Each structure stands twice: as structure tokens, then as C-alpha cells.
Amino acid sequence: MKLNLSTLDHLAAHVRRPDYVPPQQACGIVHLGVGAFHRAHQAVYTDAAMNAGERDWRIMGVSLRSRSVHDQLTPQDGLYAVSTKSEAAPEVRVIGAIAGVLVAPDNPAAVVDALASTATQIVTLTVTEKGYHQSAGGGLDMNAPAIAADLTHLGATTIFGFLAAALHRRRQVSAGGLTLLSCDNMAENGNNLARSLNDFLEQYDPTLADWTRRNCSFPSSMVDRIVPATTDPDRTELRETSGLEDAGAVFTEPFSQWVIEDNFVGSRPGWEQHGAELVSDVAPYETAKLRMLNGAHSALAYLGLAKGLSLVSEAIADPELGPLAKRLMREEAATSFTPAPGQNLSHYADELEARFSNPALPHRLIQIAMDGSQKIPQRWLSTLSARQEAGRESPAILQALASWILYVRGTSCAVDDPMRDQLARTWQSAGQAGIASALFGRDGLFREHWIASEATLENLGNLVRTELT
């Protein structure tokens, strides 16, 4: 059975469907960067709000490049199924929150119309870090070709070009400001969006920049849910178990987290009634994710690969690696910062362990191991530094760091890292006796994150030499 509005009432009994009539609900949200993550995350929260009786919060999705999501969902009237996979039978839920998908390169005027509509109150974004065109020092990279083109021709190809055109029109017709809610996986995403948009508008129209600062808000948020790329076997399984022919199906884990700074200029869906957390400061939640979740993931990746393992679920089940990852989360990372009021780090660690152990959603260690030089400063070195300042040792992080040092040597497998060549040269020049200092000493390759304690640095070097022998 092909999924669309005409077949919605004929689905298998175990398939949940919207408790509202999707076409009868107006759009109150525009989402830039509609993809699998958005469909398994923000759209699910919004669908739940409308299931509970809230109205007119459907989402107009915008694809900034590809037609694939448009071509998947348009024949299905915007409907698609989200399947949560665990050791139990998957739960299947049809989402009706997406009203349609615009393809920006095909019809940029329609995107501006949607953003400028008086019905639109919130714009959410998942455009990846590249979509923000940030300079190395922060703020907008004015030399980026796409940014320069939008400013020169007053066009709309980047998120800033589209937002500038829409905000200009909203000011003209007194439509009011917008809540611009970044859901991208980067720290202080709201502040980054606000700064870069302001940089753009100051060149585009300084009076519009001033109007935007006074009429729009830029809440930060923290998002978390594993959403692997959908495969043909996934679609086949859905068809066989639920009778659904769904080109837009997404598959995910039961866990989902959305922490949002409570800073909205107008109304919003009651997302907090369906699992989201509205807080005054997102930063402690971002820190917990980086140091506890991401820190443990990276440790399992490098230590697991060294033992010939492939999946996170295998690594957390290992009698040596599992306890080490748990110690890193609970005893080291969780004690390295001050949590927000009501933020339960012990419960968070319980959730992480359950997620890591889920074999139904394979998460490959080699993927987590990619680009480690860009990740370990936030995931490990910040924890190490904070605990050193408090006079505490971090043996689990040091063990993980030694494993990464051995990994980037490149003798056991190909290294996928933007600093691969620099790391290889450092190994060649320093050798096993000096590699720890060459990387993390005062004048090392990672001098911005150098390990101040000589005893800790020596301990790290000893761990590397022990593993090599």
C-alpha cells in the first residue's frame, strides 16, 4: 500500500497515524534543510503537539540543494513513517506535520513567500555547519563565493539571502519578526546564527539589521538522535511488517533529546509537553553531550577498533571497554562541569549506556573515528583540563587519548582525518618516546590544548609505549 492521504485510514492496526486531518492545518513553521534528521526529530515533536490538539503548526520544508526529499514526499502528500528500532519490535508512526517541500534552486521566490507569510512564526534550521559560512575567527565569511553573490546581486541562494529577502518583506507589510531556531549540531548555534545574519544584514541593509535585532529572537538548542541513512533493506522490512510502501521512511532509535532556550518572540507549539526541555541556558546540556556522550563514543571507537570491533554495541559489551567508557562518562566527564538546575547527569549516563547497547541500530566505530583531531579537544581535553585544575586525575580519558595517538600512526588502518599528514610527520619526527609531548606539550601540535601537568603528560607517553610493546 503506497502511503498517502487516501490510504491513511487503511493502514495496519499497529501503525500510529495523525490524530488530526493534516490538510486542514495551516503552516506556522518553515524548516530550512529538510532531511532525515529533521523528519525524525523536530517534525516528530511538532506532530505530537498537533496530535494533542494544537493547531496550525504544520511545517513547510525547504531543501536548499537536492530534490530527493521533495520527490519522496510530494506523491505521499507529505506523509512518511518514522520507525524506532530497538531489540523489541519497531514502533511505526506516520507523521503528518510536513505540508510540503520546496526546492530552493527551482523556486527561490516560493521560499521567500513561505518565510514572509504572516502565518509563519518560527523558522527552524538543520543546514549543517557548512551552511552558516562561518569565518575562521567566527562570524560570517564575507569572502565565501555564495555569500558574496547574494550580497552583490541581492539574491537568495544561502540561508542569509533567503532570510534577508523575507525579513525585508515582513518589515514592509508589518508581519512582525520571527523566532529563528537553529537545530544544528554546533555549540551556541543560536548565537552563531544571530551573529552571522547580522553581519550579512549590515552589508545588505543596515536598517533591516537593526529591525531584525529588535524584532527577532535566536534561541540556541541542543539536539540528539541517531538517524542513519535509510537503506533498501529498511524499506523492504517496513513493507513486509507494516504493508507500507514509503519512499520517505526514516528509521531511528527510541531516544530523542531536544533542549531549547526559552526565547521566542511569538507563540510556539507546546514541544515541552512531548519530551523537549525549555531552559534558560543550553550550555550545560551541550557540555554534557560533548563530554559524556561524544567523549565516550570516541573512546569506544579508538579502543574498539584496536581490538578488531566494528560497532558501538560490541564495544560497550566488551568486558574491558564497557567499564572504561562508563567510568569516563560518570566519574570523569560528569564531574568536570557544573550541571544546570534539574539536569540529572546520572540519569543521562543511564540513557547513554542503553543507547550504546542497542544492537538494532548499528553505529559503526569507523564513522565515529573520523576527523578525530577536530573532535578530541572538546570531547576529552576540556574534561582533562577541568579535572586537572581541580587536582583530579582522568585515567579513562588518558587511556582513550593514548589509543587515538596510536590510531593516527596509521599502521593498523587508513586514517580519515584532515590533519592526517601532519600527524604522520609528527610521529616520524618524535617517535614513540616523544610523541605525547610533540602532540600535547606546551609547544606541541595541539598547543592550544596543551596538557599542563608534566606528570600527566609522562603518564600518557607511558601508556602509548606500553601499548606499542
Buried (B, 14 or more C-beta within 10 A) or exposed (E): BEBBBEBBEEBEEEBBBBEBEBEEBEBBBBBBBBBBBBBBBBBBBBBBBBBEEBEBBBBBBBBBEEEBBBBBBBBBBBBBBBBBBBEEEBBBBBBBBBBBBBBBEEEBEBBBBBBBBEBBBBBBBBBEEEBBBBEEEEBBBEEBEBBEBBBEEEBBBBBBBBBBBBBBBBBEEEBBBBBBBBBBBBBBBBBBBBBBBBBBBEBBBEEBBEBBBEBBBBBBBBBBBBBBEBEEEBBEBBBEBBBBBBBBBBBBBBBBBBBBBEBBBEEBBBBBEBEBBBBEEBBBBBBBBBBBBBBBBBBBBBBBBBEEBBBBBBBBBBEEBBEBBBBBBBBBBBBBBEBBEEBEBEEBBEBBBBBBBBBBBBBEBBEBBEEBBEBBBBBBBBBBBBBBEEEEBBBBBBBBBBBBBBBBBBEEEEBEBEBBEEBBEBBEEBEBEBBBBBBBBEEBBBEEBBBEBEEBBEBBBEBBBEBEE
